[in-house]
Amino acid sequence: MGISLVFALLISTPGYAQNTQKVEAQFQAWLQNDLWPEAKRNGVSKRNFKNAFKGVTLNWKLPDLVPPGTKAKPERKQVQTEFKSPARYFNPNNVNSVVSSGRKLAKKHKRLLERIEKKYGVPGRILLAI
């Protein structure tokens, strides 16, 4: 069974629909009972508050949304390099390769980079870095 079919079956079940309605009602109650008083204390008019939140509902596609009455999904292991030690970025082979490529590009596009720098004030080395 395809994922979209399973999802369609899941959201078409009465329990799911009732739960989403219940959670939406809780969200709207939170807006009125918690957020509105805080906004009022900060000088927001009721009219502006209503206009700002007219039609606002929960975004059920948020990956970390855990509605009341449901369990959080197990945390996924992060595999992006940004979430690990930066040593991989600074590996001498990688750095030397990038520097070498940058020097070749600087030489190849020297005139163009000079024109850009003269016209827009952006140094060529910055453009190469980007």
Residue frames relative to the residue before (quaternion, step in Angstrom):
aa qw qx qy qz dx dy dz
M 1.0000 0.0000 0.0000 0.0000 0.00 0.00 0.00
G 0.4534 -0.7004 0.4797 0.2716 3.59 -0.84 0.92
I 0.6347 -0.5482 0.3911 0.3790 3.55 -1.21 0.57
S 0.6605 0.5074 -0.3288 0.4451 3.60 0.91 -0.84
L 0.6347 0.5172 -0.3355 0.4659 3.59 1.05 -0.70
V 0.6389 0.5124 -0.3241 0.4736 3.59 0.96 -0.86
F 0.6554 0.5069 -0.3113 0.4653 3.59 0.93 -0.90
A 0.6470 0.5210 -0.3188 0.4564 3.58 0.94 -0.89
L 0.6561 0.4963 -0.3111 0.4758 3.57 0.98 -0.82
L 0.6428 0.5386 -0.3177 0.4424 3.56 0.99 -0.85
I 0.7457 0.4053 -0.2467 0.4677 3.59 0.75 -0.98
S 0.6374 0.5188 -0.3460 0.4527 3.59 1.19 -0.28
T 0.5269 0.6235 -0.4276 0.3883 3.59 1.22 -0.13
P 0.5899 -0.6139 0.3903 0.3504 3.60 -0.98 0.82
G 0.6360 0.5471 -0.3381 0.4265 3.62 0.94 -0.79
Y 0.6524 0.5072 -0.3154 0.4666 3.56 0.97 -0.84
A 0.6651 0.5058 -0.3036 0.4579 3.56 0.89 -0.95
Q 0.6567 0.4997 -0.3164 0.4679 3.57 0.94 -0.84
N 0.6519 0.5164 -0.3214 0.4529 3.59 0.95 -0.84
T 0.6644 0.4915 -0.3221 0.4617 3.60 0.90 -0.86
Q 0.6358 0.5166 -0.3344 0.4658 3.60 1.00 -0.75
K 0.6450 0.5231 -0.3117 0.4616 3.55 1.00 -0.86
V 0.6741 0.4834 -0.2920 0.4761 3.58 0.93 -0.89
E 0.6214 0.5268 -0.3407 0.4693 3.59 1.00 -0.77
A 0.6429 0.5130 -0.3210 0.4696 3.59 0.99 -0.84
Q 0.6383 0.5120 -0.3254 0.4739 3.60 1.00 -0.77
F 0.6336 0.5279 -0.3248 0.4629 3.58 1.01 -0.82
Q 0.6705 0.4872 -0.3005 0.4719 3.58 0.89 -0.92
A 0.6279 0.5209 -0.3316 0.4737 3.60 1.05 -0.75
W 0.6282 0.5254 -0.3322 0.4680 3.60 1.02 -0.77
L 0.6232 0.5384 -0.3428 0.4518 3.58 0.96 -0.84
Q 0.7347 0.4378 -0.2367 0.4610 3.58 0.85 -0.99
N 0.7714 0.4047 -0.2017 0.4477 3.58 0.85 -0.97
D 0.7762 0.3161 -0.1731 0.5174 3.59 1.08 -0.58
L 0.7489 0.4127 -0.2337 0.4628 3.56 0.71 -1.07
W 0.6449 0.5386 -0.3364 0.4253 3.59 0.92 -0.86
P 0.6667 0.4870 -0.3405 0.4498 3.67 0.76 -0.83
E 0.6418 0.5123 -0.3266 0.4679 3.59 1.02 -0.73
A 0.6475 0.5076 -0.3151 0.4731 3.58 0.97 -0.84
K 0.6331 0.5381 -0.3207 0.4548 3.58 1.00 -0.85
R 0.6493 0.5164 -0.3108 0.4638 3.59 0.96 -0.89
N 0.7133 0.4299 -0.2422 0.4978 3.57 1.17 -0.61
G 0.6527 -0.5865 0.2915 0.3808 3.57 1.23 0.46
V 0.4596 0.6585 -0.4706 0.3655 3.63 1.19 0.31
S 0.3933 -0.7153 0.5240 0.2432 3.57 -0.87 0.93
K 0.6243 -0.5383 0.4090 0.3915 3.57 -1.22 0.52
R 0.6316 0.5462 -0.3285 0.4415 3.59 1.00 -0.84
N 0.6804 0.4749 -0.2900 0.4770 3.60 0.88 -0.92
F 0.6285 0.5334 -0.3356 0.4559 3.57 1.01 -0.79
K 0.6673 0.4962 -0.3017 0.4663 3.59 0.87 -0.95
N 0.6612 0.5033 -0.3073 0.4638 3.59 0.94 -0.87
A 0.6621 0.5214 -0.3103 0.4399 3.57 0.96 -0.84
F 0.7894 0.3120 -0.1567 0.5049 3.59 0.98 -0.79
K 0.3487 0.7350 -0.5071 0.2848 3.59 1.24 0.26
G 0.8431 0.1395 -0.1283 0.5032 3.57 -0.73 1.08
V 0.4877 0.6589 -0.4488 0.3559 3.62 1.23 0.00
T 0.0193 0.7741 -0.6309 0.0479 3.53 -0.93 1.01
L 0.6633 -0.4732 0.3819 0.4363 3.54 -1.29 0.09
N 0.3426 -0.6896 0.5929 0.2356 3.55 -1.14 0.64
W 0.2447 -0.8232 0.5002 0.1110 3.55 -0.09 1.32
K 0.6105 0.5611 -0.3514 0.4347 3.60 1.23 -0.16
L 0.4375 0.6925 -0.4760 0.3201 3.61 1.23 -0.11
P 0.4707 -0.7236 0.4227 0.2759 3.59 -0.67 1.04
D 0.7583 0.3689 -0.2140 0.4931 3.62 1.05 -0.61
L 0.3916 0.7230 -0.4862 0.2958 3.59 1.24 0.22
V 0.0143 -0.7758 0.6304 -0.0235 3.55 -0.82 1.05
P 0.2156 -0.8074 0.5364 0.1180 3.58 0.00 1.28
P 0.6130 -0.5380 0.4089 0.4094 3.60 -1.13 0.52
G 0.7816 0.3087 -0.2481 0.4819 3.55 -1.01 0.84
T 0.6846 0.3975 -0.2969 0.5340 3.59 1.25 0.12
K 0.4450 -0.6736 0.5202 0.2787 3.53 -1.27 0.34
A 0.5143 -0.6243 0.4905 0.3243 3.53 -1.13 0.69
K 0.4845 -0.6339 0.5123 0.3177 3.53 -1.13 0.68
P 0.5716 -0.5757 0.4296 0.3966 3.59 -1.08 0.58
E 0.5272 -0.6433 0.4514 0.3233 3.55 -1.00 0.83
R 0.3750 -0.7307 0.5305 0.2097 3.54 -0.90 1.01
K 0.5031 -0.6320 0.4991 0.3137 3.52 -1.07 0.76
Q 0.3767 -0.7224 0.5372 0.2181 3.55 -0.89 0.98
V 0.1228 -0.8169 0.5616 0.0476 3.57 -0.78 1.00
Q 0.4759 0.6556 -0.4587 0.3652 3.59 1.25 -0.03
T 0.5700 -0.6131 0.4307 0.3371 3.54 -1.04 0.82
E 0.5978 0.6014 -0.3575 0.3915 3.58 1.07 -0.73
F 0.7016 0.4457 -0.2666 0.4879 3.59 1.18 -0.50
K 0.6576 0.4606 -0.3025 0.5137 3.56 1.27 0.23
S 0.7208 -0.3823 0.3287 0.4757 3.54 -1.31 -0.14
P 0.4544 -0.7156 0.4588 0.2664 3.60 -0.92 0.83
A 0.3467 0.7772 -0.4781 0.2173 3.60 1.23 0.03
R 0.6141 0.5666 -0.3529 0.4212 3.57 1.03 -0.74
Y 0.6351 0.5340 -0.3240 0.4545 3.57 1.07 -0.76
F 0.7622 0.3875 -0.1849 0.4845 3.54 1.04 -0.81
N 0.2772 0.7493 -0.5371 0.2705 3.55 1.22 0.42
P 0.5317 -0.6701 0.4049 0.3230 3.66 -0.69 1.02
N 0.6345 0.5282 -0.3446 0.4467 3.61 0.96 -0.71
N 0.6598 0.4965 -0.3067 0.4734 3.59 0.97 -0.85
V 0.6665 0.5071 -0.3040 0.4541 3.57 0.86 -0.98
N 0.6686 0.4998 -0.3073 0.4569 3.60 0.85 -0.93
S 0.6400 0.5286 -0.3210 0.4560 3.57 1.00 -0.79
V 0.6731 0.4867 -0.2930 0.4735 3.58 0.91 -0.93
V 0.6449 0.5156 -0.3219 0.4633 3.59 0.94 -0.84
S 0.6521 0.5189 -0.3110 0.4568 3.55 0.93 -0.89
S 0.6562 0.4990 -0.3053 0.4766 3.59 0.94 -0.89
G 0.6512 0.5290 -0.3108 0.4466 3.57 0.95 -0.87
R 0.6548 0.5060 -0.3145 0.4652 3.57 0.96 -0.82
K 0.6413 0.5167 -0.3220 0.4669 3.59 1.00 -0.81
L 0.6680 0.4944 -0.2974 0.4700 3.58 0.94 -0.88
A 0.6316 0.5314 -0.3353 0.4541 3.59 1.00 -0.80
K 0.6641 0.4916 -0.2992 0.4773 3.56 0.97 -0.85
K 0.6754 0.5168 -0.2925 0.4373 3.58 0.88 -0.99
H 0.8023 0.2775 -0.1135 0.5161 3.59 0.91 -0.93
K 0.1897 0.8367 -0.4985 0.1240 3.59 1.21 0.44
R 0.7030 0.4707 -0.2816 0.4527 3.61 0.73 -1.03
L 0.6503 0.5124 -0.3161 0.4633 3.57 0.93 -0.87
L 0.6645 0.5016 -0.3051 0.4623 3.58 0.89 -0.90
E 0.6323 0.5243 -0.3302 0.4651 3.60 1.04 -0.73
R 0.6517 0.5102 -0.3148 0.4646 3.60 0.98 -0.83
I 0.6465 0.5130 -0.3154 0.4684 3.57 0.95 -0.86
E 0.6573 0.5122 -0.3117 0.4566 3.56 0.92 -0.92
K 0.6612 0.5082 -0.3043 0.4603 3.57 0.96 -0.88
K 0.7225 0.4545 -0.2520 0.4560 3.59 0.88 -0.96
Y 0.8246 0.2512 -0.0969 0.4976 3.61 0.82 -1.01
G 0.4631 -0.7077 0.4321 0.3131 3.60 1.22 -0.24
V 0.5297 0.6053 -0.4232 0.4170 3.59 1.25 0.21
P 0.4103 -0.7280 0.4853 0.2573 3.60 -0.56 1.10
G 0.5861 -0.6153 0.4135 0.3269 3.55 -1.03 0.88
R 0.6430 0.5371 -0.3348 0.4312 3.59 0.95 -0.80
I 0.6148 0.5295 -0.3447 0.4720 3.58 1.16 -0.60
L 0.6346 0.5207 -0.3255 0.4693 3.58 0.97 -0.83
L 0.6540 0.5040 -0.3179 0.4660 3.58 0.95 -0.82
A 0.6415 0.5324 -0.3245 0.4469 3.57 0.98 -0.80
I 0.6595 0.4953 -0.3069 0.4749 3.54 1.03 -0.80
